[in-house]
Amino acid sequence: MIKVIAVLCSLASPTDCHEQIVTTSDFADVSMQSCLMGAPQLAEWMNQHPAERLAAWRCVIGSQDRRGA
């Protein structure tokens, strides 16, 4: 399984950023190539989180521990 880990920053406080695993069932069929190119599911996920800005993302295979940015 490919996990998408996003670096999200608050629009209210742009220096307040954190990493979050955004992989959901919508990402179940995302290939590594699609993920690296900016999976369309990521844009859709961001539309559901209007208070945050996507600063970066990365794609990892398998499990990944959540850590702060």
Biopython code that builds the backbone (N, CA, C, O; Angstrom):
import numpy as np
from Bio.PDB.StructureBuilder import StructureBuilder

atoms = [
    (1, "MET", "N", (0.842, -1.183, 0.000)),
    (1, "MET", "CA", (0.000, 0.000, 0.000)),
    (1, "MET", "C", (0.886, 1.245, 0.000)),
    (1, "MET", "O", (1.894, 1.302, 0.705)),
    (2, "ILE", "N", (0.509, 2.214, -0.778)),
    (2, "ILE", "CA", (1.233, 3.479, -0.844)),
    (2, "ILE", "C", (0.542, 4.462, 0.085)),
    (2, "ILE", "O", (-0.676, 4.637, 0.042)),
    (3, "LYS", "N", (1.341, 5.095, 0.921)),
    (3, "LYS", "CA", (0.809, 6.116, 1.832)),
    (3, "LYS", "C", (1.256, 7.481, 1.344)),
    (3, "LYS", "O", (2.394, 7.665, 0.913)),
    (4, "VAL", "N", (0.340, 8.432, 1.419)),
    (4, "VAL", "CA", (0.634, 9.810, 1.059)),
    (4, "VAL", "C", (0.775, 10.585, 2.363)),
    (4, "VAL", "O", (-0.145, 10.621, 3.180)),
    (5, "ILE", "N", (1.936, 11.204, 2.547)),
    (5, "ILE", "CA", (2.186, 11.987, 3.752)),
    (5, "ILE", "C", (2.319, 13.436, 3.314)),
    (5, "ILE", "O", (3.212, 13.785, 2.542)),
    (6, "ALA", "N", (1.425, 14.269, 3.812)),
    (6, "ALA", "CA", (1.390, 15.673, 3.422)),
    (6, "ALA", "C", (1.969, 16.548, 4.518)),
    (6, "ALA", "O", (1.829, 16.252, 5.705)),
    (7, "VAL", "N", (2.620, 17.630, 4.110)),
    (7, "VAL", "CA", (3.038, 18.674, 5.030)),
    (7, "VAL", "C", (1.991, 19.768, 4.875)),
    (7, "VAL", "O", (1.886, 20.405, 3.827)),
    (8, "LEU", "N", (1.224, 19.972, 5.930)),
    (8, "LEU", "CA", (0.129, 20.933, 5.911)),
    (8, "LEU", "C", (0.457, 22.113, 6.803)),
    (8, "LEU", "O", (0.991, 21.942, 7.899)),
    (9, "CYS", "N", (0.137, 23.313, 6.333)),
    (9, "CYS", "CA", (0.375, 24.529, 7.102)),
    (9, "CYS", "C", (-0.947, 25.251, 7.293)),
    (9, "CYS", "O", (-1.773, 25.311, 6.382)),
    (10, "SER", "N", (-1.136, 25.786, 8.463)),
    (10, "SER", "CA", (-2.351, 26.528, 8.775)),
    (10, "SER", "C", (-2.377, 27.832, 7.991)),
    (10, "SER", "O", (-1.366, 28.530, 7.916)),
    (11, "LEU", "N", (-3.524, 28.168, 7.406)),
    (11, "LEU", "CA", (-3.646, 29.444, 6.709)),
    (11, "LEU", "C", (-3.613, 30.600, 7.693)),
    (11, "LEU", "O", (-3.147, 31.689, 7.359)),
    (12, "ALA", "N", (-4.104, 30.369, 8.906)),
    (12, "ALA", "CA", (-4.123, 31.413, 9.932)),
    (12, "ALA", "C", (-2.727, 31.680, 10.483)),
    (12, "ALA", "O", (-2.423, 32.800, 10.893)),
    (13, "SER", "N", (-1.888, 30.665, 10.494)),
    (13, "SER", "CA", (-0.530, 30.798, 11.005)),
    (13, "SER", "C", (0.404, 30.004, 10.084)),
    (13, "SER", "O", (0.692, 28.841, 10.367)),
    (14, "PRO", "N", (0.878, 30.603, 8.997)),
    (14, "PRO", "CA", (1.630, 29.887, 7.959)),
    (14, "PRO", "C", (2.878, 29.143, 8.432)),
    (14, "PRO", "O", (3.331, 28.223, 7.752)),
    (15, "THR", "N", (3.437, 29.515, 9.569)),
    (15, "THR", "CA", (4.611, 28.796, 10.062)),
    (15, "THR", "C", (4.225, 27.595, 10.913)),
    (15, "THR", "O", (5.095, 26.832, 11.332)),
    (16, "ASP", "N", (2.944, 27.419, 11.170)),
    (16, "ASP", "CA", (2.440, 26.285, 11.941)),
    (16, "ASP", "C", (2.153, 25.138, 10.979)),
    (16, "ASP", "O", (1.055, 25.029, 10.433)),
    (17, "CYS", "N", (3.157, 24.283, 10.779)),
    (17, "CYS", "CA", (3.047, 23.185, 9.820)),
    (17, "CYS", "C", (3.213, 21.841, 10.534)),
    (17, "CYS", "O", (3.860, 21.750, 11.577)),
    (18, "HIS", "N", (2.624, 20.823, 9.958)),
    (18, "HIS", "CA", (2.742, 19.478, 10.515)),
    (18, "HIS", "C", (2.592, 18.462, 9.391)),
    (18, "HIS", "O", (2.035, 18.754, 8.333)),
    (19, "GLU", "N", (3.098, 17.274, 9.644)),
    (19, "GLU", "CA", (2.933, 16.169, 8.701)),
    (19, "GLU", "C", (1.693, 15.380, 9.081)),
    (19, "GLU", "O", (1.386, 15.198, 10.259)),
    (20, "GLN", "N", (0.990, 14.917, 8.059)),
    (20, "GLN", "CA", (-0.194, 14.102, 8.309)),
    (20, "GLN", "C", (-0.318, 13.067, 7.207)),
    (20, "GLN", "O", (-0.146, 13.372, 6.027)),
    (21, "ILE", "N", (-0.618, 11.844, 7.603)),
    (21, "ILE", "CA", (-0.892, 10.801, 6.626)),
    (21, "ILE", "C", (-2.290, 11.071, 6.091)),
    (21, "ILE", "O", (-3.258, 11.102, 6.850)),
    (22, "VAL", "N", (-2.392, 11.266, 4.775)),
    (22, "VAL", "CA", (-3.690, 11.590, 4.189)),
    (22, "VAL", "C", (-4.272, 10.420, 3.413)),
    (22, "VAL", "O", (-5.290, 10.566, 2.736)),
    (23, "THR", "N", (-3.643, 9.278, 3.506)),
    (23, "THR", "CA", (-4.123, 8.102, 2.798)),
    (23, "THR", "C", (-5.457, 7.659, 3.375)),
    (23, "THR", "O", (-5.584, 7.410, 4.573)),
    (24, "THR", "N", (-6.436, 7.566, 2.506)),
    (24, "THR", "CA", (-7.764, 7.090, 2.878)),
    (24, "THR", "C", (-8.175, 6.034, 1.865)),
    (24, "THR", "O", (-7.373, 5.647, 1.015)),
    (25, "SER", "N", (-9.392, 5.573, 1.944)),
    (25, "SER", "CA", (-9.866, 4.585, 0.975)),
    (25, "SER", "C", (-9.844, 5.154, -0.443)),
    (25, "SER", "O", (-9.753, 4.397, -1.409)),
    (26, "ASP", "N", (-9.927, 6.494, -0.578)),
    (26, "ASP", "CA", (-9.855, 7.119, -1.899)),
    (26, "ASP", "C", (-8.498, 6.910, -2.548)),
    (26, "ASP", "O", (-8.371, 6.988, -3.770)),
    (27, "PHE", "N", (-7.479, 6.642, -1.731)),
    (27, "PHE", "CA", (-6.117, 6.462, -2.225)),
    (27, "PHE", "C", (-5.757, 4.994, -2.417)),
    (27, "PHE", "O", (-4.606, 4.682, -2.724)),
    (28, "ALA", "N", (-6.707, 4.095, -2.243)),
    (28, "ALA", "CA", (-6.421, 2.662, -2.241)),
    (28, "ALA", "C", (-5.738, 2.193, -3.524)),
    (28, "ALA", "O", (-4.889, 1.304, -3.475)),
    (29, "ASP", "N", (-6.091, 2.769, -4.658)),
    (29, "ASP", "CA", (-5.559, 2.303, -5.935)),
    (29, "ASP", "C", (-4.520, 3.250, -6.535)),
    (29, "ASP", "O", (-4.253, 3.185, -7.735)),
    (30, "VAL", "N", (-3.938, 4.117, -5.734)),
    (30, "VAL", "CA", (-2.949, 5.070, -6.229)),
    (30, "VAL", "C", (-1.630, 4.344, -6.481)),
    (30, "VAL", "O", (-1.131, 3.624, -5.616)),
    (31, "SER", "N", (-1.080, 4.539, -7.659)),
    (31, "SER", "CA", (0.224, 3.963, -7.963)),
    (31, "SER", "C", (1.305, 4.918, -7.469)),
    (31, "SER", "O", (1.030, 6.089, -7.212)),
    (32, "MET", "N", (2.527, 4.424, -7.337)),
    (32, "MET", "CA", (3.629, 5.282, -6.901)),
    (32, "MET", "C", (3.829, 6.423, -7.898)),
    (32, "MET", "O", (4.052, 7.563, -7.492)),
    (33, "GLN", "N", (3.753, 6.134, -9.184)),
    (33, "GLN", "CA", (3.938, 7.171, -10.196)),
    (33, "GLN", "C", (2.850, 8.239, -10.089)),
    (33, "GLN", "O", (3.144, 9.433, -10.154)),
    (34, "SER", "N", (1.610, 7.821, -9.928)),
    (34, "SER", "CA", (0.508, 8.772, -9.785)),
    (34, "SER", "C", (0.682, 9.614, -8.534)),
    (34, "SER", "O", (0.417, 10.816, -8.554)),
    (35, "CYS", "N", (1.117, 9.004, -7.460)),
    (35, "CYS", "CA", (1.317, 9.717, -6.205)),
    (35, "CYS", "C", (2.404, 10.775, -6.358)),
    (35, "CYS", "O", (2.227, 11.914, -5.925)),
    (36, "LEU", "N", (3.520, 10.406, -6.968)),
    (36, "LEU", "CA", (4.627, 11.337, -7.132)),
    (36, "LEU", "C", (4.263, 12.512, -8.031)),
    (36, "LEU", "O", (4.833, 13.596, -7.903)),
    (37, "MET", "N", (3.323, 12.301, -8.933)),
    (37, "MET", "CA", (2.903, 13.361, -9.840)),
    (37, "MET", "C", (1.800, 14.227, -9.225)),
    (37, "MET", "O", (1.350, 15.181, -9.859)),
    (38, "GLY", "N", (1.362, 13.918, -8.021)),
    (38, "GLY", "CA", (0.316, 14.685, -7.370)),
    (38, "GLY", "C", (-1.035, 14.062, -7.628)),
    (38, "GLY", "O", (-1.825, 14.572, -8.422)),
    (39, "ALA", "N", (-1.292, 12.979, -6.969)),
    (39, "ALA", "CA", (-2.523, 12.222, -7.155)),
    (39, "ALA", "C", (-3.745, 13.135, -7.116)),
    (39, "ALA", "O", (-3.854, 13.981, -6.229)),
    (40, "PRO", "N", (-4.661, 12.974, -8.064)),
    (40, "PRO", "CA", (-5.875, 13.798, -8.066)),
    (40, "PRO", "C", (-6.637, 13.699, -6.749)),
    (40, "PRO", "O", (-7.330, 14.635, -6.351)),
    (41, "GLN", "N", (-6.504, 12.563, -6.082)),
    (41, "GLN", "CA", (-7.175, 12.386, -4.801)),
    (41, "GLN", "C", (-6.650, 13.375, -3.767)),
    (41, "GLN", "O", (-7.383, 13.762, -2.857)),
    (42, "LEU", "N", (-5.401, 13.786, -3.892)),
    (42, "LEU", "CA", (-4.813, 14.725, -2.941)),
    (42, "LEU", "C", (-5.489, 16.094, -3.065)),
    (42, "LEU", "O", (-5.776, 16.733, -2.052)),
    (43, "ALA", "N", (-5.742, 16.542, -4.273)),
    (43, "ALA", "CA", (-6.440, 17.816, -4.477)),
    (43, "ALA", "C", (-7.850, 17.747, -3.911)),
    (43, "ALA", "O", (-8.328, 18.701, -3.297)),
    (44, "GLU", "N", (-8.502, 16.635, -4.117)),
    (44, "GLU", "CA", (-9.851, 16.456, -3.587)),
    (44, "GLU", "C", (-9.832, 16.463, -2.055)),
    (44, "GLU", "O", (-10.708, 17.044, -1.415)),
    (45, "TRP", "N", (-8.818, 15.807, -1.480)),
    (45, "TRP", "CA", (-8.700, 15.777, -0.022)),
    (45, "TRP", "C", (-8.479, 17.188, 0.513)),
    (45, "TRP", "O", (-9.048, 17.557, 1.541)),
    (46, "MET", "N", (-7.652, 17.985, -0.182)),
    (46, "MET", "CA", (-7.381, 19.357, 0.253)),
    (46, "MET", "C", (-8.632, 20.223, 0.180)),
    (46, "MET", "O", (-8.803, 21.122, 1.004)),
    (47, "ASN", "N", (-9.502, 19.975, -0.780)),
    (47, "ASN", "CA", (-10.755, 20.727, -0.862)),
    (47, "ASN", "C", (-11.612, 20.524, 0.382)),
    (47, "ASN", "O", (-12.421, 21.385, 0.726)),
    (48, "GLN", "N", (-11.442, 19.411, 1.044)),
    (48, "GLN", "CA", (-12.193, 19.108, 2.258)),
    (48, "GLN", "C", (-11.538, 19.705, 3.498)),
    (48, "GLN", "O", (-12.097, 19.617, 4.592)),
    (49, "HIS", "N", (-10.355, 20.313, 3.342)),
    (49, "HIS", "CA", (-9.608, 20.899, 4.459)),
    (49, "HIS", "C", (-9.184, 22.323, 4.090)),
    (49, "HIS", "O", (-7.991, 22.592, 3.944)),
    (50, "PRO", "N", (-10.147, 23.236, 3.937)),
    (50, "PRO", "CA", (-9.841, 24.578, 3.431)),
    (50, "PRO", "C", (-9.022, 25.459, 4.374)),
    (50, "PRO", "O", (-8.523, 26.500, 3.946)),
    (51, "ALA", "N", (-8.870, 25.082, 5.619)),
    (51, "ALA", "CA", (-8.116, 25.907, 6.567)),
    (51, "ALA", "C", (-6.615, 25.623, 6.509)),
    (51, "ALA", "O", (-5.832, 26.239, 7.233)),
    (52, "GLU", "N", (-6.218, 24.682, 5.638)),
    (52, "GLU", "CA", (-4.807, 24.311, 5.561)),
    (52, "GLU", "C", (-4.295, 24.447, 4.130)),
    (52, "GLU", "O", (-5.050, 24.342, 3.163)),
    (53, "ARG", "N", (-2.990, 24.682, 4.027)),
    (53, "ARG", "CA", (-2.315, 24.788, 2.739)),
    (53, "ARG", "C", (-1.370, 23.598, 2.609)),
    (53, "ARG", "O", (-0.665, 23.247, 3.554)),
    (54, "LEU", "N", (-1.365, 22.995, 1.455)),
    (54, "LEU", "CA", (-0.461, 21.882, 1.188)),
    (54, "LEU", "C", (0.908, 22.449, 0.839)),
    (54, "LEU", "O", (1.071, 23.070, -0.211)),
    (55, "ALA", "N", (1.891, 22.243, 1.707)),
    (55, "ALA", "CA", (3.238, 22.761, 1.484)),
    (55, "ALA", "C", (4.094, 21.752, 0.721)),
    (55, "ALA", "O", (4.954, 22.138, -0.071)),
    (56, "ALA", "N", (3.859, 20.466, 0.957)),
    (56, "ALA", "CA", (4.626, 19.406, 0.301)),
    (56, "ALA", "C", (3.942, 18.075, 0.563)),
    (56, "ALA", "O", (3.047, 17.980, 1.404)),
    (57, "TRP", "N", (4.362, 17.063, -0.153)),
    (57, "TRP", "CA", (3.900, 15.708, 0.126)),
    (57, "TRP", "C", (4.967, 14.729, -0.313)),
    (57, "TRP", "O", (5.847, 15.042, -1.115)),
    (58, "ARG", "N", (4.860, 13.537, 0.237)),
    (58, "ARG", "CA", (5.744, 12.463, -0.204)),
    (58, "ARG", "C", (4.952, 11.166, -0.203)),
    (58, "ARG", "O", (3.913, 11.052, 0.445)),
    (59, "CYS", "N", (5.451, 10.221, -0.922)),
    (59, "CYS", "CA", (4.791, 8.932, -1.077)),
    (59, "CYS", "C", (5.712, 7.861, -0.506)),
    (59, "CYS", "O", (6.904, 7.833, -0.814)),
    (60, "VAL", "N", (5.171, 6.997, 0.309)),
    (60, "VAL", "CA", (5.967, 5.920, 0.875)),
    (60, "VAL", "C", (5.225, 4.603, 0.703)),
    (60, "VAL", "O", (3.995, 4.554, 0.700)),
    (61, "ILE", "N", (5.991, 3.558, 0.562)),
    (61, "ILE", "CA", (5.419, 2.221, 0.458)),
    (61, "ILE", "C", (5.424, 1.589, 1.825)),
    (61, "ILE", "O", (6.431, 1.636, 2.530)),
    (62, "GLY", "N", (4.299, 0.992, 2.214)),
    (62, "GLY", "CA", (4.213, 0.338, 3.510)),
    (62, "GLY", "C", (3.829, 1.298, 4.603)),
    (62, "GLY", "O", (3.217, 2.336, 4.349)),
    (63, "SER", "N", (4.193, 0.945, 5.839)),
    (63, "SER", "CA", (3.800, 1.762, 6.977)),
    (63, "SER", "C", (4.814, 2.878, 7.211)),
    (63, "SER", "O", (5.999, 2.741, 6.904)),
    (64, "GLN", "N", (4.327, 3.963, 7.751)),
    (64, "GLN", "CA", (5.172, 5.126, 8.061)),
    (64, "GLN", "C", (4.656, 5.721, 9.346)),
    (64, "GLN", "O", (3.462, 5.988, 9.477)),
    (65, "ASP", "N", (5.548, 5.932, 10.301)),
    (65, "ASP", "CA", (5.147, 6.555, 11.555)),
    (65, "ASP", "C", (4.869, 8.022, 11.297)),
    (65, "ASP", "O", (5.541, 8.667, 10.492)),
    (66, "ARG", "N", (3.862, 8.539, 11.997)),
    (66, "ARG", "CA", (3.536, 9.961, 11.888)),
    (66, "ARG", "C", (4.514, 10.740, 12.759)),
    (66, "ARG", "O", (4.748, 10.388, 13.915)),
    (67, "ARG", "N", (5.091, 11.822, 12.183)),
    (67, "ARG", "CA", (6.000, 12.651, 12.944)),
    (67, "ARG", "C", (5.700, 14.107, 12.635)),
    (67, "ARG", "O", (5.096, 14.424, 11.611)),
    (68, "GLY", "N", (6.126, 14.987, 13.530)),
    (68, "GLY", "CA", (5.918, 16.410, 13.319)),
    (68, "GLY", "C", (6.893, 16.964, 12.312)),
    (68, "GLY", "O", (7.981, 16.420, 12.121)),
    (69, "ALA", "N", (6.504, 18.050, 11.666)),
    (69, "ALA", "CA", (7.372, 18.680, 10.658)),
    (69, "ALA", "C", (8.304, 19.657, 11.314)),
    (69, "ALA", "O", (9.113, 20.289, 10.634)),
]
sb = StructureBuilder()
sb.init_structure("model")
sb.init_model(0)
sb.init_chain("A")
sb.init_seg("    ")
for serial, (resi, resn, name, xyz) in enumerate(atoms, 1):
    if name == "N":
        sb.init_residue(resn, " ", resi, " ")
    sb.init_atom(name, np.array(xyz, "f"), 0.0, 1.0, " ", f" {name:<3s}", serial, name[0])
structure = sb.get_structure()
